[in-house]
Amino acid sequence: MTSFPALVLFDLDGTLVDPAGAITGGIGRALATAGLPVPPPAVLDSMVGPPLGDSLRSLAAVPEERVGEVIRLYRAEYRQYGMAESRVYPGMELLLQRLRGQGIRLAVATQKPAPIAAELLQVQGLAEYFDDLHGAELDDPGATPADGHGKIPIVAEALAAGAAVAGAPVPAIMVGDRHFDMAAAVHHGIPALGVAWGFAAEGELEAAGATAVVRTAQELEEQLMQRALVQRAAGVAAGQDAGQ
């Protein structure tokens, strides 16, 4: 019997993979190529996570009629160079191996377009660890968090897939680096573990309802184990009550 949760959902950029400037630098270069102003680094950092079209509008003030153009410029460079420049965060591949060794179902839940996320996992050698991947539609420059309530429907899809395999809802935990991840987990009533090595501003994860914030892959594993033991104890107690 495993002592880990049955399903762990991972965000991608900023959680599993360090874009190493590929996203922020790529957005900046796409804007410059299009002859548009480039926001300062802190603003570019905040653009990692939400749908790119929405960030270009709200944070970079890109005119609506040029959003699609900038996205195409960015994605062409990202696919050619950015995926290879990205790096898996220290300790994360080993953590995935250990979770898989425990028979845990693993899934990616990202607002990145699903086909691009799948390519990135392949390039970084992580695809083999995941049972499935749930992301946004490809090339939807009009998408905003409000359209689909941010990451909530993506996490819902991942939870439904896990339940379909198990034949019933399964215990799950969301791991991510932005408030979108925490908010989606809170909405669905599952624990939300924030990672401090991503792109969240100070206090962002806690304010969004993070159950805990970790600073290393080892701390993340400890948190997963701790919460799994609580879930297992609750299940045992429920079974004892049913037998009385």
Backbone bond lengths (Angstrom), bond angles and torsions (degrees), N, CA, C in turn:
res aa  C-N    CA-C-N  psi(-1)  N-CA   C-N-CA  omega(-1)  CA-C   N-CA-C  phi
1 M - - - 1.477 - - 1.521 109.47 -
2 T 1.325 117.94 126.47 1.454 120.81 -178.77 1.520 111.71 -74.31
3 S 1.337 115.59 150.46 1.456 120.00 176.37 1.520 110.49 -104.94
4 F 1.338 117.36 9.85 1.449 122.34 176.48 1.518 109.75 -99.43
5 P 1.333 117.58 161.62 1.465 119.26 175.36 1.516 109.83 -63.63
6 A 1.315 115.89 155.83 1.453 119.98 -176.23 1.522 112.24 -71.27
7 L 1.329 117.86 -27.29 1.460 121.39 -176.82 1.526 109.45 -142.21
8 V 1.327 116.36 126.37 1.461 121.40 174.52 1.522 107.91 -117.69
9 L 1.325 115.78 123.81 1.464 122.29 178.73 1.527 108.68 -100.87
10 F 1.312 116.48 128.46 1.463 121.44 -179.46 1.524 110.52 -114.93
11 D 1.327 114.72 132.88 1.451 119.80 163.61 1.533 106.85 -68.91
12 L 1.336 117.21 167.46 1.468 119.96 -174.88 1.530 111.90 -105.65
13 D 1.327 117.98 -80.45 1.467 121.33 -178.82 1.524 110.47 -66.50
14 G 1.334 115.90 128.31 1.454 120.38 -179.99 1.510 113.66 87.81
15 T 1.331 116.94 -8.58 1.462 121.23 179.30 1.522 110.52 -120.38
16 L 1.320 116.86 -59.83 1.460 121.72 176.48 1.520 111.58 -90.03
17 V 1.324 115.11 -42.22 1.466 120.91 -171.86 1.522 110.39 -122.19
18 D 1.332 115.61 132.09 1.461 122.61 173.52 1.525 107.55 -86.86
19 P 1.335 117.84 114.76 1.461 119.07 -179.06 1.525 113.46 -64.11
20 A 1.325 117.26 -12.76 1.465 122.54 176.35 1.523 112.00 51.74
21 G 1.325 115.98 39.87 1.451 120.80 179.32 1.509 114.63 84.58
22 A 1.355 117.35 -4.95 1.468 119.95 -176.89 1.521 111.53 -64.65
23 I 1.334 117.04 -36.26 1.460 119.60 -179.19 1.526 110.34 -79.38
24 T 1.319 116.34 -55.90 1.465 119.06 -176.50 1.530 111.08 -65.03
25 G 1.333 116.56 -43.72 1.452 119.45 178.15 1.517 111.94 -65.21
26 G 1.351 115.13 -38.79 1.454 119.36 179.51 1.517 112.48 -65.63
27 I 1.330 116.51 -39.74 1.466 119.63 177.24 1.521 110.29 -64.34
28 G 1.345 115.15 -43.88 1.457 118.99 179.11 1.518 112.25 -60.30
29 R 1.329 117.07 -43.86 1.464 120.24 179.97 1.525 111.67 -67.88
30 A 1.346 116.78 -36.45 1.467 119.53 177.71 1.522 110.37 -63.91
31 L 1.322 116.70 -42.36 1.464 120.17 177.90 1.529 111.10 -63.61
32 A 1.335 116.23 -43.54 1.465 119.94 -179.77 1.524 111.08 -64.22
33 T 1.334 116.63 -41.58 1.464 120.77 178.90 1.524 110.77 -61.59
34 A 1.336 115.30 -36.46 1.463 119.94 179.20 1.523 112.56 -79.88
35 G 1.336 117.25 -0.60 1.453 120.77 179.78 1.510 113.80 75.00
36 L 1.340 116.59 26.69 1.463 121.96 -178.04 1.520 110.01 -109.80
37 P 1.334 118.14 155.37 1.467 121.00 179.71 1.529 111.47 -62.34
38 V 1.325 116.16 143.27 1.464 122.50 177.93 1.527 108.91 -102.57
39 P 1.335 118.59 122.26 1.471 120.68 179.89 1.526 111.33 -66.20
40 P 1.325 117.61 162.98 1.463 121.08 176.97 1.537 111.16 -66.39
41 P 1.350 117.17 163.15 1.469 121.63 -176.03 1.524 114.77 -52.75
42 A 1.324 118.05 -40.76 1.466 119.91 -178.26 1.519 111.21 -62.72
43 V 1.312 117.04 -37.09 1.468 120.53 178.30 1.519 110.22 -70.63
44 L 1.327 117.39 -41.43 1.463 120.63 177.41 1.528 110.53 -60.43
45 D 1.332 116.94 -40.49 1.472 120.21 177.70 1.527 111.27 -59.16
46 S 1.332 116.77 -39.75 1.464 120.30 -177.93 1.516 112.28 -70.97
47 M 1.337 117.74 -10.30 1.451 121.71 179.43 1.522 112.13 -85.02
48 V 1.336 117.80 -5.63 1.464 121.80 177.22 1.523 108.35 -83.07
49 G 1.312 117.17 116.45 1.464 121.08 178.39 1.509 113.20 131.03
50 P 1.344 118.19 -64.02 1.472 119.35 -177.92 1.521 111.54 -75.04
51 P 1.336 118.21 169.05 1.465 120.73 175.67 1.524 110.50 -54.23
52 L 1.334 116.33 135.06 1.459 120.68 -174.68 1.519 111.93 -61.14
53 G 1.335 117.31 -40.58 1.459 119.79 -179.77 1.514 111.94 -57.59
54 D 1.318 116.66 -43.33 1.456 120.39 -179.80 1.527 111.02 -65.25
55 S 1.354 117.16 -41.40 1.460 120.39 179.50 1.520 111.39 -64.77
56 L 1.322 116.91 -39.40 1.461 119.84 179.58 1.523 111.02 -62.91
57 R 1.329 115.95 -38.39 1.469 119.38 179.38 1.527 111.44 -71.41
58 S 1.320 115.74 -52.43 1.459 120.00 -168.73 1.522 113.77 -83.06
59 L 1.330 117.63 -29.99 1.461 120.14 -174.79 1.528 113.22 -107.65
60 A 1.323 117.04 -26.95 1.467 119.78 -179.43 1.518 112.65 -111.04
61 A 1.333 117.06 0.01 1.471 122.22 177.13 1.529 112.78 54.58
62 V 1.335 116.40 38.97 1.465 120.55 177.81 1.525 108.66 -76.84
63 P 1.317 118.39 129.79 1.470 120.25 177.84 1.528 111.34 -58.34
64 E 1.311 115.45 144.40 1.462 120.78 -175.81 1.528 112.52 -52.51
65 E 1.316 116.59 -41.78 1.465 119.80 -175.33 1.525 113.22 -71.13
66 R 1.347 117.58 -7.85 1.462 120.51 -178.75 1.524 113.27 -113.56
67 V 1.342 117.31 -1.08 1.466 120.95 -178.65 1.521 111.09 -59.97
68 G 1.324 117.31 -48.31 1.456 120.62 -179.37 1.516 112.52 -59.86
69 E 1.330 117.49 -39.34 1.463 122.12 178.62 1.517 111.53 -60.97
70 V 1.342 116.86 -46.23 1.465 120.68 -178.88 1.523 110.41 -66.13
71 I 1.324 117.69 -39.76 1.461 120.75 178.56 1.524 110.39 -61.58
72 R 1.321 117.23 -43.04 1.473 119.83 -179.60 1.529 111.20 -64.23
73 L 1.334 116.79 -41.37 1.460 120.25 177.21 1.528 111.23 -61.82
74 Y 1.322 115.47 -44.81 1.471 120.32 -179.03 1.528 111.21 -63.58
75 R 1.325 117.39 -47.62 1.467 120.15 -174.63 1.520 112.29 -68.65
76 A 1.318 117.85 -32.88 1.460 120.32 177.71 1.526 110.26 -62.41
77 E 1.341 116.65 -44.74 1.462 119.73 179.06 1.517 111.43 -70.70
78 Y 1.336 116.98 -39.37 1.464 120.06 -177.71 1.522 110.91 -61.68
79 R 1.326 116.51 -43.03 1.462 119.76 179.76 1.526 111.33 -68.20
80 Q 1.328 116.83 -33.72 1.461 119.87 -177.32 1.522 112.25 -78.01
81 Y 1.325 116.64 -39.01 1.462 119.98 -174.35 1.530 114.40 -125.42
82 G 1.324 116.80 -40.46 1.460 120.73 -168.08 1.511 115.27 -63.47
83 M 1.326 117.11 -38.55 1.467 118.84 -178.46 1.524 111.49 -62.71
84 A 1.322 116.71 -41.76 1.457 120.51 -179.28 1.525 111.81 -71.48
85 E 1.339 117.16 -28.97 1.458 120.88 179.72 1.528 112.26 -75.70
86 S 1.331 117.29 -22.25 1.462 121.29 -179.38 1.528 110.11 -68.05
87 R 1.325 116.08 159.96 1.464 121.61 -178.42 1.518 110.60 -137.25
88 V 1.322 116.78 142.72 1.465 121.16 174.20 1.526 108.23 -71.09
89 Y 1.327 116.88 134.19 1.465 120.09 179.74 1.526 110.56 -62.71
90 P 1.343 117.74 147.01 1.470 121.85 -178.44 1.523 112.38 -54.01
91 G 1.318 115.47 131.35 1.457 122.12 175.11 1.506 115.40 83.36
92 M 1.333 118.24 -10.23 1.462 118.87 -174.40 1.532 112.98 -73.91
93 E 1.326 117.89 -38.00 1.465 117.85 178.71 1.526 110.78 -65.55
94 L 1.323 117.00 -40.17 1.459 120.06 177.24 1.518 110.54 -62.37
95 L 1.330 117.98 -40.36 1.452 121.31 177.77 1.525 110.74 -61.21
96 L 1.324 116.89 -43.75 1.467 120.29 178.06 1.523 110.73 -61.60
97 Q 1.318 116.68 -40.77 1.464 120.30 177.78 1.519 111.17 -60.76
98 R 1.326 116.02 -42.78 1.466 120.54 -178.30 1.533 111.08 -67.60
99 L 1.319 116.23 -39.97 1.459 119.22 177.86 1.524 110.87 -64.70
100 R 1.319 116.31 -43.55 1.459 120.17 178.09 1.521 110.61 -62.45
101 G 1.333 115.72 -37.31 1.456 120.00 178.13 1.509 113.12 -63.24
102 Q 1.328 116.51 -24.00 1.463 121.63 177.55 1.533 111.57 -88.94
103 G 1.325 116.45 2.20 1.460 119.72 179.45 1.505 114.18 77.66
104 I 1.334 116.86 22.91 1.458 121.13 -177.45 1.521 109.88 -82.58
105 R 1.331 116.30 141.94 1.451 121.11 173.60 1.519 108.68 -80.97
106 L 1.315 116.86 129.23 1.455 122.44 -178.98 1.516 109.55 -120.10
107 A 1.322 115.78 140.10 1.462 120.64 178.55 1.515 109.51 -142.61
108 V 1.319 115.94 151.29 1.457 122.33 172.93 1.522 108.30 -98.99
109 A 1.323 116.43 132.36 1.466 122.35 175.25 1.523 106.91 -126.77
110 T 1.317 116.59 106.01 1.462 121.56 -172.11 1.522 111.24 -136.51
111 Q 1.326 116.33 150.98 1.460 120.08 173.65 1.530 111.65 -86.51
112 K 1.320 116.61 -0.23 1.458 121.19 171.59 1.531 108.03 -67.88
113 P 1.326 119.36 145.30 1.471 119.42 175.69 1.526 110.77 -54.81
114 A 1.323 116.81 132.52 1.459 121.45 -173.06 1.532 113.40 -55.24
115 P 1.341 119.97 -44.47 1.469 118.29 -180.00 1.526 113.42 -61.66
116 I 1.346 117.06 -37.14 1.462 120.28 179.15 1.532 109.92 -71.90
117 A 1.319 116.75 -38.43 1.462 120.20 177.17 1.527 110.53 -61.77
118 A 1.323 117.10 -41.12 1.464 120.82 178.71 1.526 111.03 -63.01
119 E 1.331 116.78 -40.71 1.465 121.07 177.30 1.525 110.49 -62.13
120 L 1.344 116.13 -44.31 1.459 120.28 -178.81 1.531 110.97 -62.17
121 L 1.318 117.65 -42.91 1.467 120.40 178.48 1.524 111.21 -61.31
122 Q 1.320 116.60 -39.17 1.466 120.20 177.52 1.519 111.08 -65.17
123 V 1.329 117.32 -47.65 1.460 121.51 -178.34 1.527 111.06 -60.93
124 Q 1.337 116.47 -38.12 1.465 121.09 -177.59 1.521 113.40 -87.89
125 G 1.323 117.74 1.33 1.461 121.19 176.54 1.513 114.91 73.04
126 L 1.334 117.36 24.94 1.463 120.89 -177.53 1.531 113.66 -107.00
127 A 1.317 117.55 -9.34 1.468 120.64 -172.03 1.524 112.28 -57.86
128 E 1.319 117.82 -35.74 1.464 121.31 -174.67 1.529 113.04 -65.33
129 Y 1.327 118.02 -18.56 1.466 120.19 -176.06 1.525 113.42 -84.92
130 F 1.323 117.36 -11.63 1.462 119.33 -171.57 1.529 112.73 -110.57
131 D 1.323 114.02 136.63 1.458 120.47 178.35 1.522 111.35 -75.34
132 D 1.312 116.92 -35.69 1.454 119.79 176.68 1.520 110.70 -158.13
133 L 1.321 114.17 171.42 1.460 121.79 -176.79 1.519 108.53 -137.27
134 H 1.334 115.17 136.27 1.462 120.73 -179.27 1.524 107.99 -130.19
135 G 1.333 115.94 123.69 1.457 120.47 -177.62 1.507 111.93 -147.02
136 A 1.324 115.20 -167.20 1.458 121.49 -178.26 1.525 110.28 -84.62
137 E 1.324 115.15 170.67 1.447 120.73 174.50 1.534 109.46 -72.62
138 L 1.324 116.57 150.82 1.452 121.20 179.32 1.528 111.17 -78.63
139 D 1.350 114.47 140.60 1.465 121.32 173.29 1.518 113.31 53.82
140 D 1.323 115.25 56.52 1.465 120.67 175.45 1.523 107.87 -117.41
141 P 1.338 118.49 78.57 1.466 120.33 -175.42 1.513 113.58 -63.59
142 G 1.323 117.26 -15.48 1.455 119.28 -179.21 1.513 113.70 -88.33
143 A 1.335 117.07 -5.28 1.465 119.78 -174.74 1.526 111.52 -68.08
144 T 1.316 115.70 140.35 1.464 122.11 173.53 1.518 107.84 -135.73
145 P 1.350 118.25 158.86 1.461 119.48 176.78 1.523 112.68 -54.97
146 A 1.337 117.13 -35.25 1.460 119.96 -177.93 1.528 112.07 -66.61
147 D 1.331 116.55 -31.67 1.463 119.76 -178.46 1.525 111.39 -57.29
148 G 1.333 115.30 -47.02 1.459 119.60 -177.40 1.500 112.66 -115.64
149 H 1.347 116.67 19.49 1.453 122.28 -177.88 1.523 110.42 58.65
150 G 1.348 116.19 44.14 1.454 121.14 175.93 1.509 112.17 64.55
151 K 1.318 115.90 -128.18 1.457 121.26 -174.58 1.529 112.60 -91.16
152 I 1.304 116.68 -3.70 1.470 120.65 -175.29 1.523 112.50 -55.89
153 P 1.341 120.53 -49.80 1.465 119.07 -179.29 1.525 113.42 -68.80
154 I 1.337 117.38 -27.86 1.463 119.98 178.65 1.529 109.77 -68.63
155 V 1.321 116.71 -43.85 1.465 120.38 177.03 1.522 110.15 -66.29
156 A 1.328 117.21 -37.84 1.468 120.12 177.38 1.518 110.52 -59.28
157 E 1.311 117.10 -42.04 1.463 121.66 179.27 1.527 111.09 -63.32
158 A 1.337 116.23 -41.97 1.464 120.52 179.21 1.524 111.80 -65.60
159 L 1.327 116.77 -41.17 1.470 120.60 178.05 1.524 110.91 -65.16
160 A 1.333 116.12 -40.18 1.468 120.01 179.05 1.522 111.14 -64.22
161 A 1.330 117.08 -38.67 1.465 120.66 179.15 1.523 110.56 -64.75
162 G 1.336 116.88 -41.64 1.458 120.27 177.70 1.515 112.11 -63.85
163 A 1.322 115.77 -41.57 1.464 120.20 179.29 1.526 111.21 -66.29
164 A 1.323 116.73 -35.74 1.461 120.49 -179.67 1.520 110.78 -64.70
165 V 1.309 116.70 -39.33 1.468 120.50 179.25 1.520 110.78 -68.78
166 A 1.334 116.19 -42.85 1.469 120.87 -176.93 1.518 113.12 -79.98
167 G 1.331 116.80 -18.84 1.458 119.89 -177.10 1.508 112.84 84.41
168 A 1.338 116.57 4.85 1.464 122.00 179.56 1.522 107.89 -167.55
169 P 1.338 118.21 159.03 1.467 119.58 175.76 1.526 111.17 -56.32
170 V 1.316 117.28 141.81 1.457 121.44 -177.43 1.528 110.08 -119.45
171 P 1.341 117.57 153.15 1.467 119.78 174.33 1.519 109.37 -60.32
172 A 1.314 117.06 139.56 1.458 120.56 -176.98 1.520 110.41 -144.30
173 I 1.324 115.45 156.03 1.458 123.10 176.60 1.523 107.87 -136.62
174 M 1.330 116.38 139.68 1.458 122.40 176.27 1.522 109.41 -102.10
175 V 1.333 116.74 133.13 1.458 122.36 176.91 1.530 108.21 -119.74
176 G 1.331 117.27 124.20 1.456 119.16 -178.30 1.517 112.57 -159.75
177 D 1.338 115.21 175.60 1.465 119.75 -175.33 1.525 113.45 -117.99
178 R 1.340 119.03 1.29 1.460 120.39 -178.64 1.530 110.65 -130.35
179 H 1.323 115.60 165.70 1.459 120.15 -178.17 1.524 111.99 -64.46
180 F 1.348 117.75 -24.78 1.463 120.33 177.01 1.534 110.50 -59.79
181 D 1.336 116.66 -40.85 1.462 121.74 -179.18 1.522 110.73 -66.59
182 M 1.333 115.88 -44.64 1.455 120.24 -178.66 1.531 110.58 -65.67
183 A 1.328 116.71 -43.33 1.467 120.65 -178.33 1.525 111.69 -63.46
184 A 1.328 116.97 -39.53 1.461 120.26 179.36 1.519 110.83 -65.38
185 A 1.344 116.47 -41.30 1.464 119.88 178.64 1.523 111.01 -64.33
186 V 1.321 116.34 -45.39 1.472 120.05 178.30 1.524 110.27 -58.93
187 H 1.330 116.57 -43.64 1.470 120.75 179.67 1.525 111.20 -57.41
188 H 1.317 116.87 -39.84 1.465 121.05 -176.59 1.523 112.83 -91.66
189 G 1.324 117.03 1.25 1.464 119.80 175.59 1.508 114.90 72.94
190 I 1.337 117.87 30.46 1.458 120.97 177.57 1.522 109.32 -117.52
191 P 1.345 118.08 155.81 1.468 119.78 178.66 1.516 111.45 -60.36
192 A 1.336 115.35 146.29 1.466 121.99 -179.28 1.522 108.39 -122.16
193 L 1.323 116.77 111.41 1.456 121.30 178.27 1.520 109.30 -101.76
194 G 1.328 116.51 118.84 1.449 121.37 179.58 1.515 110.76 -93.55
195 V 1.340 116.92 143.43 1.461 121.28 176.04 1.523 108.47 -108.20
196 A 1.321 115.39 132.36 1.465 120.87 -172.91 1.522 112.86 -82.19
197 W 1.346 117.79 -6.84 1.466 119.93 -176.03 1.529 113.06 -88.16
198 G 1.319 117.79 1.53 1.450 120.83 -177.13 1.511 113.81 -91.82
199 F 1.344 116.47 -136.07 1.461 121.39 -169.93 1.530 113.53 -113.77
200 A 1.310 118.33 11.97 1.463 120.23 -179.89 1.525 110.97 -71.90
201 A 1.326 115.14 143.66 1.457 120.26 172.02 1.529 109.35 -73.76
202 E 1.306 116.45 163.47 1.464 121.25 -179.89 1.523 110.05 -56.87
203 G 1.328 116.71 125.38 1.450 122.37 177.65 1.519 115.11 81.83
204 E 1.326 117.69 -4.94 1.475 120.87 -176.95 1.522 112.29 -62.15
205 L 1.317 117.02 -45.13 1.466 120.73 -175.32 1.524 111.08 -68.13
206 E 1.329 115.93 -43.63 1.458 119.90 179.39 1.528 110.88 -62.73
207 A 1.329 116.08 -42.09 1.463 119.83 -179.02 1.521 111.94 -65.36
208 A 1.326 116.76 -27.56 1.464 121.06 -179.01 1.518 113.04 -86.67
209 G 1.346 116.90 -0.27 1.464 119.67 175.05 1.504 115.83 103.57
210 A 1.346 117.70 20.06 1.460 120.15 179.17 1.528 110.76 -57.34
211 T 1.317 115.89 132.86 1.457 121.09 175.37 1.522 110.35 -67.56
212 A 1.322 115.66 -37.90 1.466 122.82 175.84 1.520 107.61 -159.47
213 V 1.333 115.84 157.18 1.463 121.66 175.77 1.523 107.27 -121.69
214 V 1.328 116.55 127.44 1.462 121.77 -177.18 1.524 109.92 -112.51
215 R 1.334 115.25 158.10 1.460 120.23 -176.10 1.516 113.83 -117.54
216 T 1.323 117.75 -8.59 1.467 121.53 176.69 1.524 109.11 -142.30
217 A 1.334 115.16 162.81 1.461 120.04 177.03 1.528 110.57 -62.58
218 Q 1.328 117.11 -33.98 1.459 120.09 178.76 1.530 110.74 -65.48
219 E 1.332 116.58 -42.71 1.464 119.55 176.55 1.524 110.80 -61.71
220 L 1.325 115.83 -37.72 1.462 119.52 178.85 1.523 110.52 -63.10
221 E 1.315 116.64 -44.64 1.465 119.67 178.63 1.525 111.05 -61.79
222 E 1.328 116.40 -40.56 1.471 119.83 179.20 1.516 111.02 -62.82
223 Q 1.329 116.62 -40.63 1.462 120.13 178.67 1.529 111.21 -65.73
224 L 1.314 116.12 -42.65 1.463 119.56 178.28 1.529 110.59 -60.67
225 M 1.319 116.34 -44.17 1.461 120.62 179.76 1.528 110.93 -63.62
226 Q 1.327 116.46 -47.19 1.463 120.78 -178.73 1.518 111.40 -57.28
227 R 1.315 116.97 -46.61 1.467 120.32 -177.07 1.512 111.54 -71.76
228 A 1.328 116.74 -31.26 1.459 119.90 176.80 1.527 110.92 -66.45
229 L 1.340 116.34 -38.89 1.463 119.61 179.43 1.523 110.76 -64.90
230 V 1.333 117.09 -38.48 1.464 120.79 177.00 1.528 109.47 -63.08
231 Q 1.322 117.29 -43.82 1.466 121.02 179.34 1.520 110.75 -62.55
232 R 1.346 116.23 -41.95 1.458 119.47 -179.29 1.527 110.76 -65.31
233 A 1.355 116.18 -42.51 1.457 119.58 179.05 1.522 111.19 -61.39
234 A 1.330 115.54 -40.07 1.468 119.46 178.61 1.515 110.90 -63.82
235 G 1.342 116.03 -38.82 1.459 119.63 178.98 1.522 112.04 -65.95
236 V 1.330 116.70 -40.54 1.451 120.84 177.99 1.523 110.85 -63.43
237 A 1.344 116.27 -44.06 1.466 120.75 179.82 1.528 110.25 -62.11
238 A 1.330 116.20 -40.88 1.464 119.39 179.63 1.521 110.69 -64.05
239 G 1.320 116.32 -37.99 1.462 119.96 179.40 1.519 111.65 -67.91
240 Q 1.345 116.37 -37.63 1.469 119.94 178.07 1.525 110.73 -66.15
241 D 1.338 116.21 -41.11 1.467 120.00 178.46 1.516 111.02 -62.43
242 A 1.322 116.89 -39.40 1.459 120.90 -179.53 1.517 111.49 -66.01
243 G 1.332 116.48 -28.32 1.456 119.05 -177.93 1.510 113.41 -84.51
244 Q 1.325 117.14 -8.73 1.470 119.42 -178.49 1.533 111.52 -80.07
